[in-house]
Each structure stands twice: as structure tokens, then as C-alpha cells.
């Protein structure tokens, strides 16, 4: 009889070949929900203001004024957010974590010495984490839809600077969620740069041809200066302001079913 022992199999959660296999895709998706959730709770982030915009707009590029104004606005938002003396952090600047407008917004929040979030994603070009993101709030995603979930789930407002396919994708996804009332909250959407947006997207034509309703035009506002954008944000977010939280951590895992909404007329946080 042999004295040799049969080697133990790897525990499933330590088995890298399995974790990287198609069979474990559901676990990888779940991890992109649970890991950010853990960090955001630990950092006591209650809600965010998301900045979208092109990765290709830099300080010295032809559209460089938008970089400077995104940086200015993010600093102004962060300074204002600090006036909410609570146990959790309110209206934290959040971006896609990359260069361009994303960098400008993270940089502005850093200028104002505030926490800020970067939801980065691996892409063949352009996308890499910028150096201004708060280290504990820098996340890396593989799945676009999980990254988009965190944009929508935590945000109370969205500021959209000029951008390309990615910016358009993110903007129209949020607009669709707001239009179809799939967000269990009111979200404020500011399109920054009226000339750009009215040239690039003919919203009036969508109304004319009946593909959206005239009321859908109320889902967003236009702004052309950091001061005007901040005024829109302050007015809208103050009107829907909730009472101070009594807990040490934000209730960001809360979810509301459609049949529960009638009992919550104030519009709870979160996405069902």
C-alpha cells in the first residue's frame, strides 16, 4: 500500500484557470459589482455627479477650452459638495477615469482637495487611468455594462461635455433610463456646450418626426459656462435634497421594485 497522498485539488475561488474560463463569467461579472460596492461603502460615498466627455480633448487641443472648463466646474462642484456636513460624501465627482475631459474633471476635484472616482475600462487605445483619481476610488472594469451600472446607480446628476461614440453611448443610455423611468430617482442632465450639442444632435428633429415627445426635451438642460452649469446643478439637487443620513455608510445597495415606487414618492436612491 502506497504512503503517497493524493494531492488536494485547488479551492475553486483560488483556481485561476477556472476563474478566467467561460464557466466562471458570472463570477467575474458579480465581482465587478461587489468590489466597487465594498470600496464605495468603506469610503462612505453616498452619491455622485458624473462627468462624461471626449478622451481626445486636451488642454492644448482645438477644443481645449472644454478641458479647462470641465476642470473648473469639477472644482466648483467639489467645493460646493463640501458644504454638506454629513457622515457620508455627497455629490462626489465621478468620471470614466481616462484622459481628456475625464482627466480634467478628476483634476478639478483634486484641485479642490476632494474625493473623486474613476471608473476605468481596458481599451485598445486612449483609455488609461489618469493620475488625479483618488487612489482608493480608482476602479478597473472589463465589462462595459457593469461600468455603466455604476455610472447610473450612484449618480444624482450628469454633466456631458463634447465627445464621440463613447460619450454619446453613455448619454443616450442615461436619457433612455430616465425617459422610461427605469431609474428610481430623478437625475439632472446638463449638456455642456450648446453649439456643439445642437449641431451634433438634432433633438428638435426627433420631436418633429415623433420619435421622442416634446416633454422629453425637459430631461436635459444646456449650459455654456461653469457658473451656469453649477447653478443648474445646485438648483435641481437642492430641490430634491434628502434629509441627512443617520447611518455611517451610504445605503447604496438599496434597490426598488416597480411595485414599491408608489410608496416612495420622494424618489429613493438606486436603480431597480
N, C-alpha and C positions, 0 to 999 in steps of 0.2 A: 504494500500500500504506500503510495507516494505521500511524502510530507509537504509537498509544494501546495500552496494555497492558490485558489482561483483568484486572479486579480479582480478587485472591485470595479464595477462599471462607474463611469463618471456620473455624478449627480446631474440631472437634466439641466438645471439652471447654471451649471458650470461647463456644460458641453458646448464649446464654441461652434464646432461644425453644425450641430443641431440648431443652435440659436440663429445661425446665419443661413439656414436652409429654408426652402419654401414652406415646409411644415410648421415653422415657428413664426411665420409672418404675423399672425395675430398677436403674438407676444411682443414683437418689435413695435407694432402699432400701439399696443397698450402702453409700452414703456414711454412712448412719446407723448402720452397723456399724463402718466403718473410721475415721471421725473420732473417736468416743469411744475406740476402741481405741488410737489414736495418743496421745491425751491421757492416758489411764489408764496407759499404759506409761511415758510421759515423767514422769508424777508418781509412778511406782513404787507404784501401788495394787495390792495383792495380792488382797484380798478385802474384803467389806463386811458390815455389819449394816444391813438395810433397815428403815426406819420407815414404816409406812402409817397413814393416818388421815384424818379429815374435813378438808377445806379450810375448813369453816364453823365450826370450833371455835376461838375466840379466847380470850385471857386473861380478858376480861370477859364472855364468853358464859355461858349457864347450865351448860354442860359445861366451863367454863374450867379446872377442876382438872386435866383431862386435858392441856391445853396446858402447864400448869406442870409436871406430872409427866413429860411427854414431854421437855421441856427438861432437867429434872433427870436423867432416865435417859440421855439422849444425852450429857450432860456426864460422867456416871459411866462410861459405855461408852468414851468417848474417853480419859479419864484412865487407865482400865484398859488400853486398847489400847496406850498409850504404853509400857507395861512390856515389850512385846515388842521387844527391841532387835535389829532386823534391818535389812537393806538395803531392804526393802520395807515399806509401810504395811499393818498388819493391822487388820481389823475396823473399817473406816472407815464412819462414819455416812453413809447414803445415803437420800435421800428423793425424792419426786416433784417437789421444787423449788418448790412453790407456797406458799400461805398456810396458816393453821390449824396442824394437827398437824405438817405438813411443815416449816413455818417454825420451830415450836418445837424440832424435832429438830436442824435445821441451826443454830439459835441456840444450843442447848445444846452442840453440838460446838464451835462458835465460842467460847463461854464458856470451854471447856477448852483453847482455843488449838490445836485440831486441824484437820487437813484434813477436809473433808466434801463430799459430792457432791449435786448437784441434777439430776434428770432431768426437765426441764420439758417440757410439751407445750402447744401452742396450742389454746385452747378458747374458745368464745364468751363465757364468763363465768368468774369465780373464779380462773382459772389465770394467774399471772404469777410470774416468778422472785422469790423472797424475797431480801432483801439480805444474808443470813448465809451463803450458799453460798460456798465457796472459789472465787474468780474463775476459776481455771484448770480447775475441775471443774464448771462450770455448762454444761449441755447443753440444747439445744432440739430437740425431736422433732416430726415431722409424723405419723409412723406409730405408732399405739398398740402394735402388735406388736413393733416394734423397741425401743421404750422398755421393754416388758415383758421382752424378751430380756435387756437389760442389768440389770434388777432381778434376774432369776433367775440369770444367768450368774455374776455376781460374788459373790452373797450366800452367807454361811455361816449366817445367821440372819435371821429376820423378826420384827419386833415390830409387832403390829397393834392400833392404838388404835381406839376407836369411829369409825365412818364410814358413808358411804352407798353408793350404787351403785358408785362407782369403787373404794372400799376393798374392798367385797365381791367385785367382779370380780377384783381383784389377789390377794386372799386365796385365793379358790377356785381360781384358776389355779395358784398355787403348791402348794396342797393336792393338786390333781389331778396335777401333775407329780411330787410326792413319792409319792403313792399308787400311781401307775403306774410308778414307778421310771424316769422319764424324766430325772431329774437324776442325773448320775454322781457324786453326793456325798450326804452326809447333811445335811439342813437342819433347823435348830431353829426352831420356830414358836411364838411366845408371843402369846396373845390377852390384851391388856391391858384390864382392866375386866370381871371375871367377871359381874357383874349384867347389864351391857349385853349381852354376848355370849350368855348363857344365855337371856335374854328374846328377843333378836332372831333367833337361830338355834337351833332345837331339834335339836341334834345327837343327843340320845337318841332322838328320834322317827325320825331317819334309820336308826339302828341297829334300832329296834323294827320298822320296816317293811321291813328288809332291803335298803335302798338303799345302805348302807355296812356294812362289817363292824365288829364290836366292836373289832377290832385297829386300825382306822383312827382311833379316838379317841386312840391313842398318837402320832399325828402332830403333836399340839399340846399345849401346856400353858397354864394360866391364871395370871395374876399381877395383883395389885391395888396394889402399891407399887413404886416404882423399885428398892428394895432387893431385893424378891423376884424381879423380872424380871432384874436383874443377876445374882443368884445362879444362876438357871436358865441364863442365857447363859454364865456363866463355867464352870459345871459341864459343860455339854454341849460347849462349844467347846474346853475344856482336854482333855477325854477324847478328842476327835478331832483333837487338835493334830498338825500335821505337823512334821518336822524343819526347822530354819532353811534358807532358800533360799540356794543357792550362787551365784545369779546376781544381777546388778544390777537387772534388771527382772522383773516378775511374768510367769509363763507363762500369761497369760490368753487366749491364742489356742488353748490346748490343747483338743482335743475327743476324746471316747472313743466308739468304736463299741460296740454291744451285745456283739459277739463278743470285745472286748478286756477287758471288765469282770472276767471271771473271773481274768485275770492281774493285776488291780489290786485286791486285797481291801481296801486301805486307803481306797478311795473317792476317786479323783482329783478335782481341781477341774474345774469346767467342766460344760457341758451338751452332750450329744451331739445 
